[in-house]
């Protein structure tokens, strides 16, 4: 594995704070959500940052590398296109699954719009390693994968998080994006020791580090990215930085953006934490050897493979076993089916409510006219809709499906509001391609019903 590129101190670029980010002193690089970028129409703010020599890293959220299916070629191509358009030195994604069902389970395909944890089992590791190698071969630059925060734990796990990540790196040569806020989340929610996880990690594989805030409610930590960075997260950052100097550290903030001065103070606290920790960095001979006794933490080189990786493809049965487990969990979370055996019913309820709330928030962003039209009725109506209507085609499709559901049910009761909602739906539902004529006929029938109301 080649030495990761030095990045420095950065911040997550979001349109809401684009101007503030451009004015912030000491910003060496930024990270942008890949799915929110169009390579042919990059935001002017990002282009100006690039012209100043600020590195831009695309951060993917929809590949689902931890899912049972192989990564979709179209999603990989889109991520590669964004990396090339931005001149990025690497791209990043998550160790998570974001959809389930479909051909492997002979059940409806479900989207969750959220990063869900994979079970730390050998089956899941085999599938993840193959999916990572597929992604590495399709991408023009190195890939780094991120540990995620979780509210729930899988029953029957066979490895700790550190062991799981160590084996992933050893078998694929992939780099790691370590989110110290997620380590704190898993400490609160899953009683996992962040220091033990860091003991087991191959720290030389770290490409960069995320730092973010959250909040605790009723004993559950929510990784909100909308609150200040707490001291506990900075303490984990200090622990990591005392073991190795991370090539890059980035502050994430996705919502509830504070005054730019507050973001600059948080960046300052991160820099101070790193400076103090560097005085305690251990020498290579003192670095823990990894979770396997007698083995050195030495990930193999190469972009698409590593010593110890399996030459044969993962068996269909392995993918199918993982698919059945993930589909059962996701269905319980978004479709109200029974909780799979071994899961904490109460914690799954917390996760399900959080997913529905996130759905409502994101739909309100991608289709801002809906809360404007429905006003105070939007949120309760959407949450009621979400209980029996899992997402199956992304948030924009979800917005259209919600509006259609409301209209077919005769809502809203106010005639003028219903007229505005109907006009919005008709304008955006659009024509369907000839290749989908059966679906087009259904859409036309639905439109006729709506037009009669």
Secondary structure, DSSP 8 states (H G I E B T S, - for coil): -------EEEEE--GGGHHHHHH-TT--EEEEEGGG--GGG--HHHHHHHHTT-EEEEE-SS--TTSSS---HHHHHHHHHHHHHHT-SEEEEESSEEEEEETTTTEEEEEEEEEE----SHHHHHHHHHHHHHHHHH-SSEEEEE----S---TT--S-HHHHHHHHHHHH--EEEEEHHHHHHHHHHH---HHHHHHHS-GGGEEEEEE---EEETTEEE--SSS---HHHHHHHHHHHTT---SEEEE---SS---HHHHHHHHHHHHHHHHHHHTT---GGGS---SSTT-------SSS--TT--SS---HHHHHHHHHHHHHHHHHHHS-----TTS-HHHHHHHHHHHHHHHHHHHHHHTHHHHHHHTTHHHHHHHHHHHH----SHHHHHHHHHHHHHHHTT-SSSHHHHHHHHHHHHHHH----GGGHHHHHHHHHHHHHHHH-
